[in-house]
Amino acid sequence: MTKPHDAFYEDFGLSGFTKYVHSPFVAQDEAACLDLADRLTERYGKVYAQDVLADLQRLQAAPLPDEVLSTLWLAATRAHFDPVGAGLGIRTWLSRIADVCVSRIRQDDPSFLPAAPTLGTGTDAGLQGSVLAEIRGVAPALTEAATTSIYTAPLPDVVLALERAVTEVDADLGFRLFLRAMKAYFVPISEARYQRFLDLGERFGYHELVVDDPNLNIWSDLVD
């Protein structure tokens, strides 16, 4: 098992931040999203800001095209705010959130300098494979939800983007972004798959509420 995330009783890091990027928490513009980042890092403190920053650094350092990064952001937030559509490059946008995190960390540690990110640390091939299996197991349902939503522009490449997050960035972050996309689009899952999600969360060292929140769409009579 990787190092437990004992400080968090709900989703954390960038996936935890994107949980709040929707109405009524934030309006659909850059300033409102950055204000949200400022409020969340102030409320939850240095450790919260450090985890968001670490996820952002991993995404920025990974060999992912801008289109993939943009898809990951849009899928996690159900496209509530589209930075590219607002005229921002996705890497510029991620850097602006990172700047908010650094500012908050420096309130406690004025000499703080962001360290170089590490990709895939502590993830064995079996754990990565388990995450990929769950993504691929819901690929048709997730793709349909992300391409037919009446509220957002279609995201046909969401599954590929999530797979690349797992294999090229970090299985931990990839799993959390996958869960966030599943919750954002309210994709139905079976009780058995829900239990597998919980088991994966335990293997990553999450508190169970990181996985198990009211936004998971669990159907007792669904077989998948």
BELKA-V317916 format. One line per field, one symbol per residue. psi: psi as a letter, one per 20 degrees, with the letter a starting at -180 (. if undefined). A space follows every 10 residues. Layout:
psi->???
This chain:
psi->qrpqmhipjr qrbhhhghhj mrqjhqrmrg ghghhggggg hggiaggghg hggggggggh iqlpqhhggg ggghghjlkh pohghjjqqh hgghhhghhg gggghihhnh jppprpqqpj pjorhggghg ghhhghhjgg gggghiijpi irqqmhkhgg ghghhghifp hgggghhggh ghhhjlpprr hghghhgggg ghhikqqhih gnriipnpph jpo.
